[in-house]
Amino acid sequence: MNHLKLVDRRDETDRIRILQFTASSGDALPAYTAGTHLDFELDGIGNRSYSLIDWPQHSDQNPPGSEKIQSYTIAVQREDDGDGGSKMMHQLQIGQSINASDPVNDFELIDSVAPVLLLAGGIGITPLISMATSLASQKHPFSLHYAARSLSVMGFHSTLSEHFADHVQFYFDDTRPLDLAALFSEQGESTELYICGPKGMIEAARKAATTAGFADNNIHVELFSSPDTESGDSAFEVEINDSGEVFEIPVGQSIIDVLEAAGKDLMFDCQRGDCGICQTDVISGIPDHRDVVLSEADRASGKVMQICVSRAKSPRLVLDL
């Protein structure tokens, strides 16, 4: 756990605020790789995850390959209809302290010589900025495609144009919509695809990429939102196959929430359905898949599920936990 102090804040758009932190102690901070996030502790709300942003001009403070660095930078989009986490982050004042986890990376660039396509929707651009910075420093072939509702709400347009002019393309729902089929049809079969944004965009992009011939293991995703309760949700039961213990999973709580409260030791991280760490074998029952990490084949099989977000279509699931 790191005790961080806010040393700078500035508005990128009406809703996006950039926050820079140093260690409250004045010591150097643990280094990180592109795609990394921090989990911030927010009183009364819980943990909220924000990706670390690394621009090329930050290399003087955070030299590549360093074991320790001087600061962390994130961007938080205020969600006026959210649970208050983003508003709390926006309300932080210069000099105020906050606890955050060590850097965590569930969305890491894989070691490959293949060209890379980075695809962002809205505030999902933040981890892809660091990826673009890393790829550019290595002179690795890549392209960055960034979609938003309009230019007026798009963050980082000018800075991305400045640093990645030869690599970046912008799309706007109101003037130049993104054509996923056309974009993916232009890519080579070995291209590594990294997608970050809202769930609907990720699902549409994954489907279009699969249709275009991308292999499942070449598609990498990170979801930039927390799971929501859906209308029609109902309680269901989970039985642990080995012990026969049965737990009721009420509306508004996940399988992980209930089993953790019962003292079960589980493997999980993101709790958004995009990292795959909590994947669990399904012995019987019908999962209601709400993740963005499983392939269509895995979903159709019904043999595995992500227990952080997915629920059940049957009254009971029997899980291999």
C-alpha positions as CSV (number, residue, x, y, z in Angstrom):
1,M,0.0,0.0,0.0
2,N,1.3,3.5,-0.9
3,H,0.4,6.7,0.9
4,L,0.2,9.3,-1.8
5,K,-0.1,13.1,-1.8
6,L,-1.8,15.1,-4.6
7,V,0.8,17.6,-6.0
8,D,-1.0,18.7,-9.1
9,R,-4.4,18.7,-10.7
10,R,-5.7,20.2,-13.9
11,D,-8.8,19.9,-16.1
12,E,-8.5,18.2,-19.5
13,T,-12.2,18.6,-20.3
14,D,-15.3,19.7,-18.4
15,R,-15.4,16.1,-16.9
16,I,-11.9,14.8,-17.1
17,R,-9.4,15.8,-14.4
18,I,-5.7,14.9,-14.5
19,L,-4.2,14.1,-11.0
20,Q,-0.6,13.8,-10.2
21,F,0.7,12.1,-7.0
22,T,4.0,11.7,-5.2
23,A,4.7,9.6,-2.1
24,S,3.6,11.4,1.1
25,S,7.0,10.4,2.6
26,G,8.9,12.0,-0.2
27,D,10.4,8.6,-1.2
28,A,10.5,7.3,-4.7
29,L,7.5,5.1,-5.8
30,P,7.4,1.6,-7.3
31,A,7.8,1.6,-11.1
32,Y,5.2,0.3,-13.5
33,T,4.7,-1.0,-17.0
34,A,2.2,0.2,-19.7
35,G,-1.3,-0.9,-18.9
36,T,-0.9,-0.7,-15.1
37,H,-3.5,0.7,-12.7
38,L,-3.7,1.7,-9.1
39,D,-6.6,0.8,-6.7
40,F,-7.5,3.9,-4.7
41,E,-9.1,3.6,-1.2
42,L,-12.2,5.8,-1.1
43,D,-13.9,6.2,2.3
44,G,-17.4,4.8,2.3
45,I,-17.2,3.7,-1.3
46,G,-14.5,1.1,-1.5
47,N,-11.6,0.7,-4.0
48,R,-11.7,2.4,-7.5
49,S,-9.1,1.6,-10.2
50,Y,-7.4,4.2,-12.4
51,S,-4.8,3.6,-15.1
52,L,-1.4,5.2,-14.8
53,I,-0.6,7.5,-17.7
54,D,2.9,7.8,-19.1
55,W,3.7,10.4,-21.8
56,P,7.0,10.6,-23.7
57,Q,7.9,13.9,-21.9
58,H,7.7,12.3,-18.5
59,S,10.8,10.2,-19.1
60,D,13.0,12.7,-17.2
61,Q,11.0,12.0,-14.0
62,N,10.1,8.4,-14.6
63,P,13.0,7.0,-16.7
64,P,12.2,3.8,-18.6
65,G,13.5,0.7,-16.8
66,S,13.8,2.4,-13.5
67,E,12.9,0.4,-10.4
68,K,11.7,3.6,-8.6
69,I,10.0,6.7,-10.0
70,Q,9.0,10.1,-8.7
71,S,5.3,10.4,-9.5
72,Y,2.1,8.8,-10.6
73,T,-0.4,10.4,-13.0
74,I,-4.0,9.4,-13.6
75,A,-7.1,10.9,-15.3
76,V,-10.5,10.6,-13.7
77,Q,-13.7,11.2,-15.7
78,R,-16.5,12.5,-13.4
79,E,-19.6,10.4,-13.6
80,D,-22.5,12.5,-12.3
81,D,-24.8,9.5,-12.2
82,G,-22.2,7.2,-10.6
83,D,-21.7,6.0,-7.1
84,G,-19.7,9.0,-6.1
85,G,-16.2,7.6,-6.5
86,S,-15.2,9.8,-9.4
87,K,-16.7,12.8,-7.7
88,M,-14.6,12.1,-4.6
89,M,-11.4,11.9,-6.7
90,H,-12.3,15.2,-8.4
91,Q,-12.7,16.8,-4.9
92,L,-9.2,16.0,-3.8
93,Q,-7.2,19.1,-3.0
94,I,-3.5,19.9,-3.6
95,G,-1.6,18.5,-0.6
96,Q,-4.3,16.0,0.4
97,S,-3.3,12.4,0.9
98,I,-4.9,9.1,-0.2
99,N,-4.0,5.4,0.0
100,A,-3.5,3.4,-3.1
101,S,-2.3,-0.1,-4.0
102,D,1.0,-0.9,-5.5
103,P,0.9,-0.9,-9.3
104,V,-1.2,-3.8,-10.7
105,N,-1.1,-4.8,-14.4
106,D,-3.8,-7.1,-15.8
107,F,-3.6,-5.4,-19.3
108,E,0.1,-5.8,-20.1
109,L,1.6,-5.5,-23.6
110,I,2.7,-9.0,-24.6
111,D,6.2,-9.6,-26.0
112,S,5.6,-10.0,-29.7
113,V,7.1,-8.7,-32.9
114,A,3.6,-8.4,-34.5
115,P,2.2,-5.0,-35.2
116,V,-0.1,-3.6,-32.5
117,L,-3.6,-1.9,-32.9
118,L,-4.7,0.1,-29.9
119,L,-8.4,0.9,-29.8
120,A,-9.9,3.2,-27.2
121,G,-13.4,4.4,-26.4
122,G,-13.8,7.5,-24.2
123,I,-11.8,7.6,-21.0
124,G,-10.5,4.1,-21.9
125,I,-7.7,6.0,-23.7
126,T,-5.7,6.3,-20.5
127,P,-3.9,2.9,-20.4
128,L,-3.4,3.0,-24.2
129,I,-1.5,6.3,-23.9
130,S,1.1,4.5,-21.8
131,M,1.1,1.6,-24.4
132,A,1.6,4.1,-27.2
133,T,4.5,5.7,-25.3
134,S,6.1,2.4,-24.7
135,L,5.7,1.2,-28.3
136,A,7.0,4.4,-29.8
137,S,10.1,4.3,-27.6
138,Q,10.8,0.8,-28.9
139,K,10.0,1.8,-32.5
140,H,7.5,-1.0,-32.6
141,P,4.9,-0.7,-35.3
142,F,1.5,0.3,-33.9
143,S,-1.6,2.4,-34.6
144,L,-3.9,4.1,-32.1
145,H,-7.6,4.5,-32.9
146,Y,-9.6,6.6,-30.5
147,A,-13.4,7.1,-30.5
148,A,-15.6,9.6,-28.6
149,R,-19.0,11.1,-28.8
150,S,-17.6,14.4,-30.1
151,L,-14.4,16.4,-30.2
152,S,-15.7,18.6,-27.4
153,V,-15.7,15.7,-24.9
154,M,-12.6,13.9,-26.2
155,G,-9.7,14.1,-23.8
156,F,-6.0,14.4,-24.8
157,H,-6.8,15.1,-28.5
158,S,-4.1,17.8,-28.8
159,T,-1.4,15.9,-26.9
160,L,-2.0,12.7,-28.7
161,S,-1.8,14.6,-32.0
162,E,1.5,16.2,-30.9
163,H,3.2,13.0,-29.7
164,F,1.8,10.3,-32.0
165,A,0.8,12.2,-35.2
166,D,2.0,9.4,-37.5
167,H,0.1,6.7,-35.5
168,V,-3.2,8.1,-34.2
169,Q,-6.6,8.5,-35.8
170,F,-9.7,10.0,-34.2
171,Y,-13.4,9.1,-34.6
172,F,-16.5,11.0,-33.5
173,D,-20.0,9.7,-33.3
174,D,-21.4,13.0,-34.6
175,T,-19.0,13.6,-37.6
176,R,-16.8,10.6,-38.3
177,P,-18.1,7.4,-36.8
178,L,-15.7,4.4,-36.3
179,D,-16.3,1.6,-38.7
180,L,-15.0,-1.5,-36.9
181,A,-15.4,-3.9,-39.8
182,A,-13.4,-1.6,-42.1
183,L,-10.7,-1.0,-39.6
184,F,-10.2,-4.7,-38.8
185,S,-10.3,-5.7,-42.4
186,E,-7.2,-3.6,-43.0
187,Q,-5.1,-5.5,-40.4
188,G,-2.7,-8.4,-40.8
189,E,-3.7,-11.8,-39.3
190,S,-0.9,-11.5,-36.7
191,T,-1.9,-8.1,-35.4
192,E,-2.2,-7.8,-31.6
193,L,-5.4,-5.9,-30.6
194,Y,-5.8,-4.0,-27.3
195,I,-9.2,-2.6,-26.5
196,C,-10.2,-0.4,-23.6
197,G,-13.5,1.4,-23.1
198,P,-17.1,0.9,-22.1
199,K,-18.6,-2.6,-22.1
200,G,-20.8,-2.1,-25.2
201,M,-17.8,-0.9,-27.2
202,I,-15.6,-3.8,-26.1
203,E,-18.3,-6.4,-27.0
204,A,-18.9,-4.8,-30.4
205,A,-15.1,-4.6,-31.1
206,R,-14.4,-8.2,-30.0
207,K,-17.3,-9.5,-32.2
208,A,-16.0,-7.5,-35.2
209,A,-12.4,-8.6,-34.6
210,T,-13.4,-12.2,-34.4
211,T,-15.5,-11.9,-37.6
212,A,-12.5,-10.3,-39.3
213,G,-10.3,-13.3,-38.4
214,F,-8.5,-12.2,-35.3
215,A,-7.5,-15.1,-33.1
216,D,-8.9,-15.0,-29.6
217,N,-5.4,-14.9,-28.0
218,N,-4.6,-11.8,-30.1
219,I,-7.5,-9.8,-28.6
220,H,-6.8,-8.2,-25.2
221,V,-9.4,-6.1,-23.3
222,E,-9.8,-3.9,-20.3
223,L,-13.2,-2.6,-19.2
224,F,-13.4,1.0,-18.0
225,S,-16.5,0.8,-15.8
226,S,-17.8,-1.0,-12.8
227,P,-20.5,-3.7,-13.1
228,D,-24.1,-2.5,-12.8
229,T,-27.1,-4.3,-11.5
230,E,-29.4,-5.2,-14.4
231,S,-33.2,-5.0,-14.4
232,G,-34.6,-8.5,-14.0
233,D,-31.7,-9.7,-11.8
234,S,-32.8,-12.2,-9.1
235,A,-31.1,-14.1,-6.3
236,F,-29.6,-17.5,-7.1
237,E,-27.6,-20.2,-5.2
238,V,-24.0,-21.3,-5.6
239,E,-22.9,-24.7,-4.4
240,I,-19.2,-25.5,-3.9
241,N,-18.7,-28.8,-5.5
242,D,-16.0,-30.2,-3.1
243,S,-17.7,-29.3,0.2
244,G,-21.4,-29.2,-0.8
245,E,-21.8,-25.8,0.9
246,V,-24.6,-23.7,-0.6
247,F,-24.7,-19.9,-0.6
248,E,-27.4,-17.5,-1.7
249,I,-26.2,-14.7,-4.0
250,P,-28.6,-11.8,-3.6
251,V,-29.3,-9.0,-6.1
252,G,-26.6,-6.4,-5.9
253,Q,-23.9,-8.7,-4.6
254,S,-21.5,-10.8,-6.6
255,I,-20.4,-14.4,-6.0
256,I,-17.1,-13.1,-4.8
257,D,-18.8,-10.7,-2.4
258,V,-20.8,-13.4,-0.7
259,L,-18.0,-16.1,-0.6
260,E,-15.4,-13.6,0.7
261,A,-17.8,-12.6,3.5
262,A,-18.1,-16.3,4.3
263,G,-14.3,-16.5,4.7
264,K,-13.5,-18.3,1.5
265,D,-10.0,-17.7,0.0
266,L,-10.5,-16.7,-3.6
267,M,-8.3,-15.5,-6.4
268,F,-9.5,-12.3,-8.0
269,D,-8.4,-8.8,-8.9
270,C,-10.3,-6.4,-11.2
271,Q,-13.9,-7.3,-10.2
272,R,-15.0,-5.8,-13.5
273,G,-14.9,-9.0,-15.6
274,D,-11.9,-8.2,-17.7
275,C,-8.7,-9.7,-16.1
276,G,-9.7,-13.4,-16.1
277,I,-8.1,-14.1,-12.7
278,C,-11.3,-15.3,-11.1
279,Q,-12.3,-17.7,-13.9
280,T,-14.0,-20.7,-12.4
281,D,-15.1,-24.1,-13.8
282,V,-18.9,-24.6,-13.8
283,I,-19.9,-28.2,-12.9
284,S,-23.6,-27.7,-13.5
285,G,-26.1,-24.8,-14.0
286,I,-26.3,-22.1,-16.6
287,P,-24.1,-19.0,-16.1
288,D,-25.3,-15.5,-17.1
289,H,-22.0,-14.2,-18.6
290,R,-21.4,-10.5,-18.0
291,D,-17.6,-10.3,-18.5
292,V,-15.7,-9.1,-21.5
293,V,-12.8,-11.6,-21.3
294,L,-14.3,-14.9,-22.4
295,S,-14.5,-15.9,-26.0
296,E,-17.8,-16.6,-27.7
297,A,-16.9,-20.3,-27.7
298,D,-16.2,-20.2,-23.9
299,R,-19.5,-18.5,-23.3
300,A,-21.4,-21.0,-25.4
301,S,-19.8,-23.9,-23.6
302,G,-21.1,-22.9,-20.2
303,K,-18.1,-24.6,-18.6
304,V,-16.3,-21.6,-17.2
305,M,-17.4,-18.2,-15.8
306,Q,-15.9,-15.0,-14.2
307,I,-17.4,-15.0,-10.7
308,C,-16.7,-11.4,-10.1
309,V,-19.5,-10.1,-12.4
310,S,-21.4,-13.0,-13.9
311,R,-24.6,-14.4,-12.4
312,A,-26.9,-17.4,-13.1
313,K,-29.7,-18.1,-15.5
314,S,-30.5,-21.3,-13.5
315,P,-31.6,-21.4,-9.8
316,R,-28.3,-22.9,-8.8
317,L,-24.7,-23.1,-10.0
318,V,-22.4,-25.8,-8.9
319,L,-18.8,-24.4,-9.1
320,D,-15.4,-26.0,-8.8
321,L,-13.9,-23.7,-6.1
